[in-house]
Amino acid sequence: MGNYALLFAGCYNEKNLYIRYSRDIAYMYEVLRDKYNYSTDNIEILYSDGRSILYNGYTYYTKPACRNDIINQLNHYINKLSESDKLLIMITNHGGLEITSVGKKASIYTWDQNYLLQTEFAQLVSQIRAKKIILFGQCYGGNFLDENIPNSIIMSANFKDMLSYSLNDLTYDEFLFHFISYFNGSYPGNLSLNSSNDDLSLQAAFNYAKNNDSKRNPINVRGKIIYSVPLIKFCDCDPRLETI
């Protein structure tokens, strides 16, 4: 039995390479490595063009995040992982809505200015035999919950057809920031959580992230009403009984 993680940010191109994507990835990596004993050999980072990430004095080496790269990595898990393994997939990235022959579908943007559709992602991930924890931090991540993926717990930063938002200072994705911090036991800089984290289940972490999102109630930003409604969906797994 092994714990594996895929941390992905395609970023699309240099112009859209926002700092929060690298920080989301490095923060999650740090927590998985230091708090949950994930082997660094089992954590894969696909980030932009494969440049390294410097975070808290540590250098994280990455691989490119083009369309073929994420497809190849998911195929690797299809061939390698068994039912006794666990795979965490975190997407922090730009997402879009594409018009296809079967209607409007959400996408994950990749570094080669390409994308992976929600149907393509689900078709690949459904073949992975491991238990799957999937976090969608990108815009339109809620649309991915339309897909049925066996043996999975899926969470998104916002509802279907909705954007995802960063913290006000742009340093992290807000939903992922609270979710990761819950498992860390504190916010970066050793700042206290807003409640205890005695229950380290995925459901408890999801509830914490949702309840602490600054946009959980509609707010007016320069004349535009924005809000966040994170979603969770599970199949063959109980998020009350599972952790990262």
C-alpha positions as CSV (number, residue, x, y, z in Angstrom):
1,M,0.0,0.0,0.0
2,G,1.4,3.4,-1.0
3,N,0.4,7.0,-0.9
4,Y,0.9,9.0,-4.2
5,A,0.3,12.6,-5.2
6,L,0.1,14.5,-8.5
7,L,0.3,18.3,-8.1
8,F,-0.6,20.0,-11.4
9,A,-0.5,23.6,-12.7
10,G,-0.4,24.0,-16.4
11,C,-0.7,27.8,-16.3
12,Y,-1.2,28.1,-20.1
13,N,1.6,30.5,-20.8
14,E,4.1,32.9,-19.2
15,K,1.5,35.7,-19.0
16,N,-0.8,33.5,-16.9
17,L,1.9,32.1,-14.6
18,Y,0.5,33.4,-11.4
19,I,2.5,33.1,-8.2
20,R,-0.3,31.4,-6.3
21,Y,-0.1,28.2,-8.4
22,S,3.5,27.5,-7.4
23,R,2.7,28.3,-3.8
24,D,-0.4,26.1,-3.7
25,I,1.8,23.2,-5.0
26,A,4.7,23.7,-2.7
27,Y,2.5,24.2,0.3
28,M,0.6,20.9,-0.4
29,Y,3.9,19.1,-1.0
30,E,5.3,20.4,2.3
31,V,2.3,19.1,4.2
32,L,2.2,15.7,2.5
33,R,5.9,15.2,3.1
34,D,6.3,16.6,6.6
35,K,2.9,15.8,8.2
36,Y,1.6,12.8,6.4
37,N,4.8,10.9,5.5
38,Y,4.4,10.8,1.8
39,S,7.6,9.6,0.2
40,T,9.1,12.3,-2.0
41,D,9.6,9.6,-4.6
42,N,5.8,9.3,-4.8
43,I,4.9,13.0,-5.2
44,E,5.0,14.2,-8.8
45,I,4.8,17.9,-9.7
46,L,3.8,19.0,-13.2
47,Y,4.2,22.8,-13.4
48,S,4.4,25.2,-16.3
49,D,7.5,24.4,-18.4
50,G,9.1,22.3,-15.7
51,R,10.9,25.2,-13.9
52,S,11.8,24.7,-10.2
53,I,9.8,26.3,-7.4
54,L,11.4,28.0,-4.4
55,Y,9.3,28.0,-1.3
56,N,10.2,28.4,2.4
57,G,13.9,27.9,1.5
58,Y,13.3,24.6,-0.2
59,T,13.7,24.0,-4.0
60,Y,11.0,21.8,-5.6
61,Y,11.9,20.3,-8.9
62,T,9.1,19.8,-11.4
63,K,8.3,18.4,-14.8
64,P,6.5,20.2,-17.7
65,A,2.7,20.5,-17.6
66,C,1.7,20.2,-21.2
67,R,-1.3,18.2,-22.4
68,N,0.7,15.0,-23.2
69,D,2.6,15.3,-19.9
70,I,-0.6,15.0,-17.7
71,I,-2.0,12.3,-20.0
72,N,1.2,10.3,-19.7
73,Q,1.4,10.7,-16.0
74,L,-2.2,9.5,-15.6
75,N,-1.5,6.5,-17.8
76,H,1.5,5.8,-15.6
77,Y,-0.8,5.6,-12.6
78,I,-3.2,3.3,-14.6
79,N,-0.3,0.9,-15.1
80,K,1.3,1.2,-11.7
81,L,-1.2,1.6,-8.9
82,S,-3.4,-1.1,-7.3
83,E,-6.5,-1.1,-5.2
84,S,-4.4,-0.9,-2.1
85,D,-2.8,2.4,-3.1
86,K,-4.1,6.0,-2.6
87,L,-3.7,8.8,-5.1
88,L,-4.2,12.5,-4.4
89,I,-4.6,14.7,-7.4
90,M,-4.6,18.5,-6.9
91,I,-5.2,20.9,-9.8
92,T,-4.3,24.5,-9.2
93,N,-4.5,26.2,-12.5
94,H,-6.6,28.0,-15.1
95,G,-9.7,26.3,-16.2
96,G,-12.0,27.1,-19.1
97,L,-15.3,26.2,-20.8
98,E,-15.0,24.7,-24.3
99,I,-17.7,24.2,-26.9
100,T,-17.5,20.5,-28.1
101,S,-19.6,18.3,-30.3
102,V,-21.4,17.1,-27.2
103,G,-22.0,20.5,-25.6
104,K,-20.1,22.8,-23.2
105,K,-17.4,21.1,-21.2
106,A,-14.9,22.4,-18.6
107,S,-11.2,22.0,-19.2
108,I,-7.9,22.1,-17.4
109,Y,-5.4,24.4,-19.2
110,T,-1.9,23.1,-20.0
111,W,1.4,24.8,-20.6
112,D,1.4,24.3,-24.4
113,Q,-1.7,26.5,-24.6
114,N,-3.9,23.4,-24.9
115,Y,-6.3,21.8,-22.5
116,L,-7.7,18.5,-21.2
117,L,-11.5,18.2,-21.1
118,Q,-13.4,17.0,-18.1
119,T,-14.5,14.0,-20.0
120,E,-11.0,13.1,-21.0
121,F,-9.7,13.6,-17.5
122,A,-12.5,11.4,-16.1
123,Q,-12.0,8.7,-18.7
124,L,-8.3,8.4,-17.7
125,V,-8.7,8.7,-14.0
126,S,-11.5,6.2,-13.9
127,Q,-9.0,3.5,-15.0
128,I,-6.7,4.1,-12.0
129,R,-7.5,1.4,-9.5
130,A,-6.3,3.3,-6.5
131,K,-8.5,5.2,-4.1
132,K,-8.6,8.7,-5.5
133,I,-8.8,12.1,-3.8
134,I,-9.2,14.9,-6.3
135,L,-9.0,18.6,-5.6
136,F,-10.0,21.1,-8.3
137,G,-8.9,24.6,-7.5
138,Q,-9.2,25.9,-11.0
139,C,-12.1,27.9,-12.5
140,Y,-15.0,25.7,-13.6
141,G,-13.8,22.8,-11.5
142,G,-17.3,22.3,-10.3
143,N,-18.2,21.0,-13.8
144,F,-15.9,18.1,-13.3
145,L,-18.2,16.7,-10.6
146,D,-20.7,15.9,-13.4
147,E,-18.4,13.0,-14.2
148,N,-18.6,9.7,-12.4
149,I,-15.2,8.4,-11.3
150,P,-15.2,5.1,-9.3
151,N,-13.5,4.9,-5.9
152,S,-13.1,8.6,-5.6
153,I,-13.7,11.7,-3.4
154,I,-13.8,14.9,-5.5
155,M,-13.8,18.5,-4.2
156,S,-14.0,21.7,-6.2
157,A,-13.4,25.3,-5.1
158,N,-16.7,26.5,-6.6
159,F,-20.0,25.4,-8.1
160,K,-20.6,24.4,-11.7
161,D,-20.0,27.1,-14.3
162,M,-18.4,29.3,-11.6
163,L,-14.9,30.9,-11.3
164,S,-12.4,30.1,-8.6
165,Y,-10.8,32.9,-6.6
166,S,-7.5,33.6,-4.9
167,L,-6.9,35.1,-1.5
168,N,-7.3,38.9,-1.5
169,D,-3.5,39.2,-1.6
170,L,-3.2,36.8,-4.5
171,T,-0.8,34.5,-2.8
172,Y,-2.8,31.2,-2.8
173,D,-6.1,29.8,-4.1
174,E,-8.5,30.5,-1.3
175,F,-10.2,27.1,-1.1
176,L,-7.0,25.2,-1.3
177,F,-5.3,27.5,1.2
178,H,-7.9,26.7,3.9
179,F,-8.1,23.0,3.0
180,I,-4.3,22.5,3.1
181,S,-3.9,24.6,6.2
182,Y,-6.5,22.5,8.0
183,F,-4.3,19.4,7.5
184,N,-1.2,21.4,8.3
185,G,-2.7,22.3,11.7
186,S,-2.0,26.0,11.2
187,Y,-1.7,28.7,8.5
188,P,1.7,29.6,7.0
189,G,3.7,31.5,9.5
190,N,2.3,29.2,12.3
191,L,-0.9,31.3,12.5
192,S,-3.7,29.5,14.3
193,L,-6.6,27.9,12.5
194,N,-10.1,29.4,13.2
195,S,-11.2,26.2,14.8
196,S,-9.7,22.9,16.0
197,N,-8.7,20.2,13.5
198,D,-9.2,17.2,15.8
199,D,-11.2,15.5,13.0
200,L,-8.7,14.9,10.2
201,S,-11.2,13.5,7.7
202,L,-11.6,14.9,4.2
203,Q,-15.2,15.9,5.1
204,A,-14.0,17.9,8.0
205,A,-11.3,19.6,6.0
206,F,-13.8,20.4,3.2
207,N,-16.2,21.9,5.7
208,Y,-13.5,24.0,7.2
209,A,-12.4,25.3,3.8
210,K,-15.9,26.1,2.8
211,N,-16.9,27.8,6.0
212,N,-13.8,29.9,6.1
213,D,-13.9,31.1,2.5
214,S,-14.1,34.9,2.5
215,K,-16.4,34.7,-0.5
216,R,-18.9,32.2,0.9
217,N,-21.4,35.1,1.0
218,P,-21.8,37.2,-2.1
219,I,-19.6,40.3,-2.2
220,N,-19.4,43.3,-4.5
221,V,-16.0,43.7,-6.2
222,R,-15.9,46.7,-8.5
223,G,-19.5,46.3,-9.3
224,K,-19.4,42.6,-9.9
225,I,-21.0,40.1,-7.4
226,I,-18.8,37.1,-6.7
227,Y,-19.1,34.2,-4.3
228,S,-17.9,30.7,-3.7
229,V,-19.9,27.5,-3.2
230,P,-17.4,24.6,-2.9
231,L,-18.7,21.2,-3.8
232,I,-17.9,17.6,-2.8
233,K,-18.8,14.4,-4.4
234,F,-17.9,10.8,-3.6
235,C,-18.3,7.4,-5.1
236,D,-17.4,4.1,-3.3
237,C,-15.6,6.1,-0.6
238,D,-16.8,7.9,2.6
239,P,-15.1,11.3,3.1
240,R,-15.9,11.1,6.8
241,L,-13.6,8.1,7.1
242,E,-10.7,9.1,4.7
243,T,-7.9,11.5,5.1
244,I,-5.1,12.7,2.8
